[in-house]
Amino acid sequence: MTTLELGVAVVILLSAVIAVFLAIDPGSLLQKARDQRRLADLNLLYKALEEYGLKYEHFPASGTCESSVGSCDTSCPCSPLGKDWSHESELYQGLVGGGFLAGLPVDAVNNQNYFYIYKAKCGREACGDKQCCAYYLGLNLENDKQDFVWVYTP
């Protein structure tokens, strides 16, 4: 094989590799991978909260916005955005301080569009004599242009 033939073969091979790479759409694969991680994180939080609920017969209380981009007394996302859950929150103290999780999961993107949210349902009107009897967990998926995906536990 001559140098010219080898060069042509290399160019053809590289062109084929690039064509396959572009056909796969790596951006879409990354979105799907992040969405799978989000659902796994949601399941992790759900299991930890259910274990907490079994042990204490209630769930951790929450502020107006308890999220992976910070906690505040306004609607989510908080402004300015944080980078993590509040370590002083009842959720963090209950799940991490109580040994149910090593840490609360944070969204891979974790910005104003993609973050995790926890909202406890508490009070006499909602729960009778129980402190916090239910909760919502929410997140946004990149491959689903709908609103947040919510999990509610009655």
C-alpha distance (Angstrom), angle and dihedral (degrees) to the residues before:
residue distance angle dihedral
M1 . . .
T2 3.79 . .
T3 3.78 125.5 .
L4 3.79 90.2 -107.0
E5 3.82 92.1 52.5
L6 3.81 90.3 47.2
G7 3.80 90.9 50.4
V8 3.81 91.9 50.2
A9 3.82 90.8 48.5
V10 3.82 91.2 51.2
V11 3.82 91.8 49.3
I12 3.81 91.1 49.4
L13 3.81 91.4 47.9
L14 3.81 92.7 48.6
S15 3.81 90.7 47.7
A16 3.80 90.3 52.5
V17 3.82 92.2 48.9
I18 3.81 91.7 49.6
A19 3.82 91.5 47.6
V20 3.81 91.4 52.1
F21 3.82 91.6 46.2
L22 3.81 91.7 51.5
A23 3.80 92.0 46.1
I24 3.81 91.4 54.6
D25 3.85 92.4 56.6
P26 3.80 101.5 -142.1
G27 3.81 91.8 -158.7
S28 3.79 91.3 62.0
L29 3.81 91.1 47.3
L30 3.80 90.5 52.6
Q31 3.82 91.1 49.6
K32 3.80 90.9 50.8
A33 3.81 91.1 48.3
R34 3.83 91.4 50.6
D35 3.82 90.5 47.8
Q36 3.82 90.8 51.2
R37 3.79 89.5 51.1
R38 3.81 90.4 48.9
L39 3.79 91.3 54.2
A40 3.80 90.9 46.7
D41 3.83 89.8 50.4
L42 3.80 90.6 48.9
N43 3.80 89.5 52.1
L44 3.82 90.4 48.8
L45 3.82 91.4 52.5
Y46 3.80 91.1 45.2
K47 3.81 93.1 52.7
A48 3.82 92.6 46.4
L49 3.82 91.6 48.9
E50 3.78 91.8 48.7
E51 3.82 90.9 50.9
Y52 3.81 89.2 48.4
G53 3.82 89.8 49.3
L54 3.80 92.1 50.7
K55 3.79 91.9 50.7
Y56 3.82 99.2 43.2
E57 3.83 101.3 23.7
H58 3.82 91.0 -128.2
F59 3.81 138.3 57.2
P60 3.82 129.8 -112.5
A61 3.81 114.1 -83.6
S62 3.80 119.1 -118.4
G63 3.76 139.5 -155.4
T64 3.78 122.8 -124.5
C65 3.80 90.5 -79.9
E66 3.79 119.0 24.9
S67 3.79 106.4 168.6
S68 3.78 148.0 138.3
V69 3.81 87.9 -100.8
G70 3.79 92.5 56.7
S71 3.78 141.8 -75.7
C72 3.79 125.8 -87.8
D73 3.79 142.8 150.4
T74 3.80 93.0 -108.7
S75 3.77 131.1 73.2
C76 3.80 119.6 -71.1
P77 2.91 135.1 -57.2
C78 3.78 97.4 47.9
S79 3.77 119.8 -133.1
P80 2.94 118.0 -105.8
L81 3.78 94.6 32.8
G82 3.76 118.3 -121.2
K83 3.78 126.5 -149.9
D84 3.79 100.1 -131.5
W85 3.78 145.9 13.4
S86 3.79 115.6 -71.4
H87 3.80 107.7 -94.1
E88 3.81 89.2 -151.2
S89 3.81 94.4 57.9
E90 3.79 122.0 109.0
L91 3.80 88.5 -121.0
Y92 3.80 93.4 56.7
Q93 3.79 94.0 40.3
G94 3.81 91.6 46.4
L95 3.80 99.5 46.4
V96 3.80 102.6 29.8
G97 3.80 99.0 26.9
G98 3.80 89.4 43.7
G99 3.81 92.4 53.2
F100 3.82 97.4 -114.5
L101 3.84 92.1 118.3
A102 3.79 134.8 14.8
G103 3.81 88.4 -135.4
L104 3.78 139.2 -20.1
P105 3.81 112.7 -92.9
V106 3.80 119.0 -111.1
D107 3.80 124.0 -152.1
A108 3.82 114.5 -103.2
V109 3.82 90.3 -122.8
N110 3.84 97.0 27.9
N111 3.80 100.7 -176.9
Q112 3.83 136.2 122.8
N113 3.82 90.8 -66.4
Y114 3.79 103.6 37.6
F115 3.80 117.5 43.7
Y116 3.81 140.5 113.4
I117 3.79 122.2 -105.5
Y118 3.81 133.3 -165.1
K119 3.79 123.5 -165.8
A120 3.80 122.2 178.5
K121 3.78 122.0 -150.8
C122 3.79 106.6 -138.2
G123 3.76 143.5 157.7
R124 3.77 140.3 69.0
E125 3.82 94.4 -76.3
A126 3.81 93.8 53.2
C127 3.79 101.2 31.9
G128 3.77 109.6 19.7
D129 3.79 107.9 -139.2
K130 3.81 94.8 -13.4
Q131 3.80 119.7 102.6
C132 3.82 101.6 -134.5
C133 3.78 113.2 -6.6
A134 3.81 103.0 174.7
Y135 3.78 142.8 13.2
Y136 3.78 145.7 -161.6
L137 3.80 124.9 -132.6
G138 3.78 117.5 -165.8
L139 3.78 141.0 -176.6
N140 3.77 140.0 158.7
L141 3.81 123.2 -121.8
E142 3.79 122.1 -147.3
N143 3.82 95.0 -143.7
D144 3.81 92.5 49.3
K145 3.79 113.1 66.4
Q146 3.80 91.7 -165.6
D147 3.78 124.5 104.0
F148 3.76 122.1 -80.7
V149 3.79 120.2 -43.5
W150 3.81 105.3 -120.2
V151 3.76 130.9 -162.2
Y152 3.79 114.2 -163.0
T153 3.76 124.3 -170.4
P154 3.80 116.3 -163.0
